[in-house]
Amino acid sequence: MKRLKFIIVNILIINVFFYSYSQSESKTVKHNGNDFNVFTISAGGVSSEFALLQNTNQIPHNQIIDNFKELYDSLDFDNAFFMTNASIVDPNCMPVGLLIYNYNTIQSINNNNGSGNFFLKPNGLLLFKHKEIVVCQSSDFQKHSNIKNGVQSGPMLITEGSINENFNPNSKNLNIRSGVGIYTDKTNQNHAVFAISENQVSFYEFSKFFEEEFNCKNALCLESAGSLMTIPYLQSSSDGRNDVVCNYIYFKPMYGEASGTGFAISEDGYIVTNHHVVDGAKTINIKGINGDFDESLKAKIKLVDSKNDLAILKIDDPKFSNIPIPPYTISQNISDVGTSAFAMGYPLRSTMGDEIKLTNGIISAKTGFQGDISTYQISVPIQPGNSGGPLFNEKGTIIGITSSGHTGAQNANYAIKTNYLFNLLGLLDKQPELPTTNTVSNKSLPEQVKDLKKFIYIIETSF
């Protein structure tokens, strides 16, 4: 079974200048003598910002927490984030039930009977859809579509306003437990509440917490004995534990301004970048057109491929006329392992400035993370801000689009193969006239850079 990405920090390859936790709250709640750490957030527009991460390297939880905080500190970001167990797993760290990642079903729903908390019926689902977070019993799965990320766990604590009838109010089965519920506020807006008990509680006590403190119509237990939850700005007893968590739900919203890299593919203003650079952006501006970094031109999204992390933009600004024909061509072939390659882009602008940066290396493998056939593994260094930039071979032909880095390995980064870009281009209503002549193939690298950099741009977004 294909496994998910873990600490492939796509979002961090964007250069992000400001984070905040609007529409959310972190707090400790006392209920019937028990303490619960709680993270509440609007179940609307931010739902697509939740991610699923899988700990394929079996890294202890406390080390993962430290790694993320060190990474954010190194980028001068607020290092607070939300993270919790995503699902119940078998001894081989494989999910027992449904697992959906980025609209792809990795593990099918499990409606079988068995022993253990997962099979204590009804069990349930946590689904992240477009502008909606859903908690429901597993039998309602067919009612939902367009699920970006989803997990199955159990048991349901509350279903349609009723506490699970299997729970005994006098139960002595006590554990640290984590869960999630959905409640509606006075303005009829839905909110998700994630909670972990700081002391051992029964299923019934945990259910009463969601019922009495938040009036949740539906609530699901995510984990019991192995419950771990990191909540922004709260100290949690679980943060220091060295347990290995196989799957995580992760959330760090991106509000404010960000930047990535893009490159021209036609005279009339078509530009390629990564989908994650522009995903959710309210505005998109391009800097560097015809070498002018003082003026920004507006752009709009023409087409995206979220699965392969590609986006095609079009400059849409009255100040724009045309640009010269780009001096490079775009390869439709798969490059071999060992091919020399270099990337160009605008990383870490807040500290490194707006001068274009070049890094070089080779193609290390024809497949990316865990055998992903859509990407190359490359030794070319890339940093935050490189997302969406071109990867060239030594002839100055574009062979990939830089997309992500692996923080758990040295010199392991990833670039999307250009044949996936051609697949996306084929879906446009109007086909851009791609460059057909490579005018830099016989030039030295310094001379190539002088010509290429005129067609590689800063993509600025606001959220």
FENPE-V276824 format. One record per residue. OMEGA is omega in degrees with one decimal (none if undefined). Layout:
omega
OMEGA
OMEGA
This chain:
omega
-179.6
-179.5
-176.4
175.9
173.8
-177.4
164.9
-162.3
177.1
-173.3
-178.6
174.5
166.0
178.1
-172.8
-172.3
-177.0
175.9
171.0
179.4
176.7
178.8
179.1
-179.3
174.9
-178.8
172.7
-177.0
173.4
179.7
178.6
176.0
179.4
177.6
177.9
170.4
-166.5
171.5
178.5
-178.0
177.0
180.0
-178.3
-168.0
-176.3
-174.8
-178.2
-179.3
173.4
-178.7
171.2
178.1
178.5
-175.8
-176.8
-179.0
176.4
179.8
178.7
-174.5
-177.0
177.9
176.8
178.4
-179.5
-179.4
179.3
-178.9
178.0
179.1
179.4
178.0
-178.4
178.8
-180.0
175.6
165.3
-172.5
176.8
177.5
178.2
178.3
177.9
174.8
-179.2
-174.1
174.4
-174.5
175.7
-178.1
178.3
177.1
178.5
-177.9
178.9
-176.3
-174.6
172.3
178.4
179.6
176.1
177.0
178.8
178.0
-179.6
177.0
-177.2
179.0
-176.7
178.6
-178.9
172.8
-179.8
-179.9
-180.0
-174.8
-177.9
-174.6
174.4
-170.2
-8.0
169.0
-169.7
-173.6
167.2
-173.0
176.0
-179.7
178.2
178.3
178.5
170.4
-174.6
167.0
-178.4
176.3
-173.2
-178.7
179.3
-174.0
-176.5
178.8
-172.8
177.8
179.8
180.0
179.4
178.3
179.9
177.2
175.0
178.4
-179.3
3.2
167.3
176.0
179.6
177.6
179.9
173.8
-177.7
176.9
-179.7
-174.7
178.6
-175.3
179.5
179.1
-178.5
-177.1
175.5
176.5
-173.4
178.8
164.1
-176.2
175.2
-178.0
-179.1
177.1
177.6
176.1
-178.9
-178.9
-175.0
178.2
178.9
175.6
179.8
178.2
171.9
176.0
174.5
-176.7
172.8
177.7
178.7
172.0
-173.8
179.6
174.9
174.9
-178.6
179.0
179.0
178.2
179.8
177.1
-180.0
-178.3
-171.5
-179.0
-173.8
179.8
-179.4
175.8
177.5
177.7
-173.3
172.0
179.1
-176.8
177.5
-171.1
-177.6
-174.4
175.1
179.0
175.2
-174.9
-178.4
172.3
174.7
172.4
-179.4
178.9
-177.6
-175.3
-177.0
-177.0
-178.0
175.5
172.7
175.9
-174.5
-176.9
179.6
160.6
-171.8
-178.8
168.2
-173.1
-179.1
176.3
-179.9
-175.6
177.8
176.1
174.6
-177.9
174.1
-179.7
-177.4
175.4
178.8
179.9
-171.2
167.3
173.1
-175.2
177.7
173.2
174.8
175.0
-175.7
175.5
-173.5
-176.9
178.6
-176.8
174.5
177.1
176.6
178.8
-177.5
175.3
175.5
178.2
-177.7
176.3
-177.5
179.5
177.9
-177.6
176.4
175.7
-178.7
176.9
176.5
178.8
176.2
-176.4
178.6
170.6
-174.6
-178.7
-178.8
171.8
178.3
175.5
174.1
179.9
174.4
176.1
-176.3
-172.8
-178.5
-179.8
-176.7
171.8
176.8
172.8
174.5
176.2
178.3
-173.7
-176.5
169.5
-179.2
-175.2
172.8
-176.9
175.3
179.8
-177.8
171.7
-177.7
178.3
175.9
-176.1
173.2
-179.5
175.7
-178.5
-173.0
-178.0
169.0
-173.7
-177.0
-179.5
-174.8
176.6
-173.5
174.9
-178.9
-178.0
177.8
172.0
-177.4
-178.8
-179.8
168.1
-176.0
-179.2
178.7
176.7
-177.3
-174.7
179.2
173.9
-179.9
-173.9
-178.0
-174.8
167.6
161.6
-176.3
175.3
178.8
179.4
171.9
-176.7
176.0
-176.5
178.0
-175.1
175.9
-179.3
-178.4
169.6
-176.9
164.7
-173.7
177.1
-177.3
174.5
179.3
-179.6
-179.6
176.9
-176.6
-171.5
-171.4
177.5
-179.6
-176.7
-178.8
-178.3
177.8
176.3
175.7
177.8
-170.8
176.8
-179.0
-179.4
-174.7
177.9
175.0
173.6
178.5
175.9
-179.7
179.1
-179.2
-179.4
178.8
177.3
177.9
-177.2
174.4
177.7
-177.2
176.6
-176.4
-177.6
175.4
-176.2
-177.8
-169.6
-177.6
-178.6
174.4
-178.8
177.9
178.7
175.4
-176.9
-179.7
-179.2
-173.7
-171.7
-179.9
-174.9
178.7
-165.7
170.2
175.0
179.0
-179.1
171.3
-173.7
none
